[in-house]
Amino acid sequence: MSNASKAISDAAYSMALKEATQLYRSKKGSYDKLVALVNEKYQLLGEGGRKLTKSTLRVYVKDKKIGVSPDKRGPKRALPPDFFDILSAHIDVTQLTGNEETKPRHLKALIGAALCNTEFSDLNTEVVYRKFRQRYPDLVSPTRAMEMEERRALWTTYPNIIRWFDGSKECLLHYGYAQDRPQRVVDIFIGHPIPMAIDGKFNYD
């Protein structure tokens, strides 16, 4: 975008924000309705320029900045890297469970919900989604629901199986169903008749 085009876009955004805050104070509509109205009126369609969002309008109304110019924009904010890592981990799980949340509309809704009521709530979810796709191009693709056997096959990796057995052992020890020591064949029959001669003595302690 050229400097002249940017100046025109910024001027249109300023007028849209001023008008939207005044209309809201006059009870001319909801945040959603007013944002859609002024964005269309001033041609703020988000294509390379600024687009008024309801979260921005809400902040200006809350701070009683009615009919004033937008605040000067500071340095461009960036989401913490952990945000994209956590989102990718969520997608890994949903792909295995077959929830199909890798569809673009589902991911954008998830991103919007995650950013809601945070300092990043006014970020464009479409932009965040594109950045996420650039970082994880092989991960973000539509998926289908998996059959049970297919999910089991994908889950049964060595680390997962070890974690499952370790978790089971911890549960059994916690509730007193097992003891943390080597088991002998003879110990299986404690409290029951031994069906055959087996070497070893019972551990009753």
C-alpha positions in Angstrom: 0.0 0.0 0.0 1.4 3.4 -1.0 1.7 6.3 1.5 -1.1 8.1 -0.2 -3.4 5.1 -0.1 -2.5 4.5 3.6 -3.3 8.1 4.5 -6.7 7.7 2.8 -7.4 4.4 4.6 -6.4 5.9 8.0 -8.6 8.9 7.4 -11.6 6.7 6.6 -10.9 4.5 9.6 -10.8 7.6 11.8 -14.1 8.8 10.5 -15.7 5.4 10.9 -14.5 5.1 14.5 -15.8 8.6 15.4 -19.2 7.9 13.8 -19.5 4.4 15.4 -18.9 5.7 18.9 -21.4 8.5 18.4 -24.0 6.2 17.1 -23.6 3.8 19.9 -23.9 6.6 22.5 -27.1 7.6 20.7 -28.3 4.0 21.0 -28.5 3.5 17.3 -27.6 -0.2 17.3 -25.4 -2.9 18.8 -21.6 -3.2 18.4 -21.9 -5.8 15.6 -24.5 -3.7 13.7 -22.6 -0.4 14.0 -19.2 -2.0 13.0 -20.8 -3.6 9.9 -22.5 -0.3 9.0 -19.5 2.0 9.2 -17.1 -0.6 7.6 -19.4 -0.8 4.6 -20.0 3.0 4.5 -16.3 3.9 4.6 -15.2 0.8 2.5 -13.1 -0.6 5.3 -13.1 -4.1 4.0 -9.8 -5.2 5.4 -8.0 -5.6 2.1 -4.7 -4.2 3.0 -6.2 -1.5 5.2 -7.6 -1.1 8.7 -11.0 -2.5 9.5 -13.0 -1.5 12.5 -13.7 -4.3 14.9 -16.4 -4.5 17.6 -13.7 -5.1 20.3 -12.0 -1.8 19.3 -15.4 0.0 19.4 -16.2 -1.5 22.8 -12.9 -0.3 24.2 -13.4 3.3 23.0 -17.0 3.4 24.3 -15.9 1.9 27.6 -13.2 4.6 27.9 -15.7 7.3 26.9 -13.7 8.2 23.9 -16.7 9.3 21.9 -16.2 11.1 18.6 -12.4 11.2 19.0 -9.6 10.2 16.6 -8.0 6.8 17.0 -5.1 6.5 19.4 -1.7 6.5 17.7 -0.6 3.0 16.9 2.3 1.7 18.8 4.7 -1.1 17.8 3.0 -4.0 16.2 2.1 -6.6 18.7 3.0 -10.3 18.2 1.3 -13.3 19.8 3.6 -15.3 22.1 5.2 -18.3 20.3 3.6 -20.6 22.8 0.1 -19.7 21.4 0.9 -21.4 18.1 2.5 -24.4 19.8 -0.5 -25.0 22.0 -2.8 -24.6 19.1 -0.8 -27.2 17.1 -1.0 -29.6 20.1 -4.8 -29.1 20.3 -5.0 -30.0 16.6 -3.0 -33.1 17.1 -5.5 -34.3 19.6 -8.6 -33.4 17.7 -7.3 -35.1 14.5 -6.8 -38.3 16.5 -10.2 -38.1 18.0 -11.8 -37.3 14.7 -13.4 -34.0 15.7 -12.5 -32.4 12.4 -11.5 -29.1 14.0 -8.8 -28.6 11.4 -11.4 -27.1 9.1 -10.6 -23.4 8.6 -13.9 -22.1 10.0 -13.4 -24.2 13.2 -9.8 -23.1 13.6 -10.7 -19.4 13.1 -13.5 -19.7 15.7 -11.1 -21.4 18.1 -8.5 -18.6 17.6 -11.2 -16.0 18.1 -12.4 -17.6 21.3 -8.8 -17.9 22.6 -8.1 -14.2 22.0 -11.4 -13.0 23.4 -11.1 -10.7 26.5 -7.3 -10.6 26.2 -4.9 -7.8 25.1 -4.9 -9.4 21.7 -8.7 -9.5 21.3 -8.6 -6.9 18.5 -6.2 -8.9 16.3 -7.7 -10.2 13.1 -8.4 -13.9 13.4 -7.8 -14.3 9.6 -4.3 -12.9 9.9 -3.5 -15.1 12.9 -4.9 -18.1 11.1 -2.6 -17.4 8.0 0.4 -17.0 10.3 -0.4 -20.3 11.9 -0.7 -22.0 8.5 2.7 -20.6 7.5 4.3 -22.0 10.7 2.6 -25.4 10.5 1.8 -26.0 6.8 1.7 -29.8 7.1 -0.5 -29.8 10.1 -3.4 -27.5 9.1 -5.4 -29.6 6.6 -9.0 -30.9 6.7 -9.4 -34.2 8.3 -12.0 -36.9 8.4 -13.4 -38.9 11.2 -11.2 -41.9 12.0 -12.3 -45.4 12.6 -11.6 -46.8 16.1 -8.9 -49.2 14.9 -7.1 -46.5 13.0 -7.0 -44.2 16.0 -5.7 -47.1 18.1 -2.9 -47.8 15.6 -1.9 -44.1 15.6 -1.9 -44.0 19.4 0.1 -47.1 20.1 3.6 -45.7 20.0 6.3 -46.7 22.4 6.2 -43.5 24.6 2.4 -43.7 24.8 2.4 -47.4 25.8 5.0 -46.7 28.5 3.1 -43.7 29.8 -0.1 -45.9 29.9 1.6 -48.7 31.9 3.3 -46.2 34.2 0.0 -44.5 34.9 -1.8 -47.8 35.5 0.9 -48.8 38.0 0.6 -45.5 39.8 -3.1 -45.9 40.1 -2.9 -49.5 41.4 -0.3 -48.6 44.0 -2.3 -45.5 45.1 -5.4 -47.6 45.8 -3.6 -50.5 47.4 -4.3 -53.1 44.7 -0.6 -53.7 44.1 2.8 -53.5 45.8 5.9 -51.9 44.3 8.2 -54.9 44.3 9.0 -57.8 41.9 6.2 -60.3 41.6 6.7 -64.1 41.7 4.3 -66.7 40.3 3.6 -68.1 43.7 2.3 -64.7 44.9 -0.5 -64.8 42.5 -2.2 -67.5 44.5 -2.1 -65.8 47.9 -5.5 -66.7 49.6 -6.3 -69.4 47.0 -5.3 -73.1 46.6 -2.2 -73.7 44.6 -3.0 -75.9 41.7 0.5 -77.3 41.4 3.9 -77.4 43.1 5.5 -74.0 42.7 8.9 -73.0 44.1 9.0 -70.0 46.5 7.3 -68.8 49.6 4.4 -66.5 50.0 5.0 -62.8 50.8 2.4 -62.1 53.5 3.9 -58.9 54.8 
